[in-house]
Amino acid sequence: MINLSILISNSEVSGPGGLFDINATLPLVLIQFVLLVIVLNIILYTPLLTVIEERKEYILTNLGKASEILAEANKLTKQYEQELATVRKEAQLEITNSQKIHKEILDVELKISQKYIDSLLDTIQKDLQNKKYIALNSLDEIVQSLCADIETRLS
């Protein structure tokens, strides 16, 4: 403890040359500081600022290119969507027209088939009526011959 108090008492400066003693060293330190700032500005800050400025320009040009590409992509997207919409409409019209044509063809074929079936039914019906008439006539002749046969046997 005694050594510490001796050290503190010896460190005290009496007279000029205290904590803020302004003499020839202050301008020398000031000159050194200014030279250090100039040297750092030349060696470190200027190249660093140019690199930062180049990077900033690079980023801005890339952002400009990206925004141009994005605008072109949006334009192409709109164009393709419009083309897709027109193609869809045309396809829908084509499908509708095709359905109408097939329906008309089906109706025509159905009418032809119906006429053919009607004529076939008429032919079959006439043929059956002729066969019925022939069968009835032959049956009538058979009945008359049986009646005559029965009369002769009964008499």
C-alpha positions in Angstrom: 0.0 0.0 0.0 2.9 2.3 0.7 4.3 1.8 -2.7 1.0 2.9 -4.3 0.9 6.1 -2.4 4.5 6.8 -3.3 3.7 6.2 -6.9 0.7 8.6 -6.9 2.7 11.3 -5.1 5.6 11.1 -7.6 3.2 11.2 -10.6 1.9 14.6 -9.7 3.4 17.3 -11.8 3.8 20.7 -10.3 4.0 23.7 -12.4 3.8 23.9 -16.2 3.4 20.6 -18.2 0.2 19.3 -16.6 -2.5 17.4 -18.3 -3.3 20.1 -20.9 0.1 21.7 -21.5 0.0 23.6 -24.8 3.4 23.9 -26.3 5.1 22.9 -29.6 3.9 19.3 -29.5 0.3 20.2 -30.0 0.8 21.7 -33.6 3.0 18.7 -34.4 0.3 16.2 -33.4 -2.2 18.3 -35.3 0.0 18.1 -38.4 0.5 14.4 -38.0 -3.3 13.9 -37.7 -3.9 16.0 -40.9 -1.3 14.0 -42.8 -2.8 10.7 -41.5 -6.2 11.8 -42.7 -4.8 12.8 -46.1 -2.9 9.6 -46.5 -5.9 7.5 -45.5 -8.1 9.4 -47.8 -5.7 8.8 -50.7 -4.8 5.2 -49.9 -8.0 3.8 -48.4 -11.1 5.9 -48.7 -10.9 7.0 -52.4 -10.4 3.4 -53.8 -13.1 2.2 -51.4 -15.5 4.9 -52.5 -14.8 4.2 -56.2 -15.5 0.5 -55.6 -18.7 1.3 -53.8 -19.7 3.7 -56.6 -18.9 1.1 -59.3 -21.0 -1.5 -57.4 -23.8 1.0 -57.1 -23.8 1.6 -60.9 -23.6 -2.1 -61.5 -26.6 -2.7 -59.3 -28.5 0.1 -60.9 -27.8 -1.2 -64.4 -28.8 -4.7 -63.5 -32.0 -3.4 -61.9 -32.8 -1.4 -65.0 -32.2 -4.5 -67.2 -34.3 -6.6 -64.8 -37.1 -4.1 -64.9 -36.9 -4.0 -68.8 -37.0 -7.8 -68.9 -39.9 -7.9 -66.5 -41.8 -5.3 -68.5 -41.2 -7.4 -71.7 -42.2 -10.6 -69.9 -45.5 -8.9 -68.8 -46.1 -7.7 -72.3 -45.5 -11.1 -73.8 -47.7 -12.7 -71.1 -50.5 -10.3 -72.0 -50.0 -11.0 -75.7 -50.0 -14.8 -75.2 -53.1 -14.6 -72.9 -54.9 -12.6 -75.6 -53.9 -15.1 -78.2 -54.9 -18.0 -76.0 -58.3 -16.4 -75.4 -58.9 -15.9 -79.1 -57.7 -19.5 -79.9 -60.0 -20.8 -77.2 -63.0 -18.8 -78.7 -62.1 -20.1 -82.1 -61.8 -23.7 -80.8 -65.2 -23.3 -79.0 -66.8 -22.0 -82.2 -65.2 -24.9 -84.2 -66.5 -27.4 -81.6 -70.0 -25.9 -81.8 -70.0 -25.9 -85.6 -68.8 -29.4 -85.6 -71.5 -30.5 -83.2 -74.1 -28.7 -85.4 -72.8 -30.4 -88.5 -72.7 -33.8 -86.9 -76.2 -33.3 -85.5 -77.5 -32.4 -88.9 -75.8 -35.4 -90.5 -77.3 -37.6 -87.7 -80.7 -36.1 -88.3 -80.5 -36.7 -92.1 -79.3 -40.3 -91.5 -82.0 -40.8 -88.9 -84.7 -39.6 -91.4 -83.3 -41.8 -94.1 -83.3 -44.8 -91.7 -86.8 -44.0 -90.6 -88.0 -43.8 -94.2 -86.3 -47.1 -95.0 -87.8 -48.7 -91.9 -91.3 -47.3 -92.7 -91.1 -48.6 -96.2 -89.8 -51.9 -95.0 -92.7 -52.1 -92.5 -95.2 -51.2 -95.2 -93.8 -53.9 -97.4 -93.8 -56.5 -94.7 -97.4 -55.5 -93.7 -98.6 -55.7 -97.3 -96.9 -59.1 -97.6 -98.4 -60.3 -94.4 -101.9 -59.1 -95.5 -101.4 -60.9 -98.8 -100.4 -64.1 -97.0 -103.3 -63.6 -94.6 -105.7 -63.2 -97.6 -104.3 -66.2 -99.3 -104.4 -68.3 -96.1 -108.0 -67.2 -95.4 -109.0 -68.0 -99.0 -107.3 -71.4 -98.8 -108.8 -72.0 -95.4 -112.2 -71.0 -96.8 -111.8 -73.5 -99.6 -110.7 -76.2 -97.1 -113.7 -75.4 -94.8 -116.1 -75.6 -97.8 -114.6 -78.9 -99.0 -114.8 -80.2 -95.4 -118.4 -79.0 -95.2 -119.2 -80.7 -98.4 -117.4 -83.9 -97.3 -119.3 -83.8 -94.0 -122.6 -83.4 -95.9 -121.9 -86.3 -98.2 -121.1 -88.5 -95.3 -124.1 -87.4 -93.4 -126.4 -88.0 -96.2 
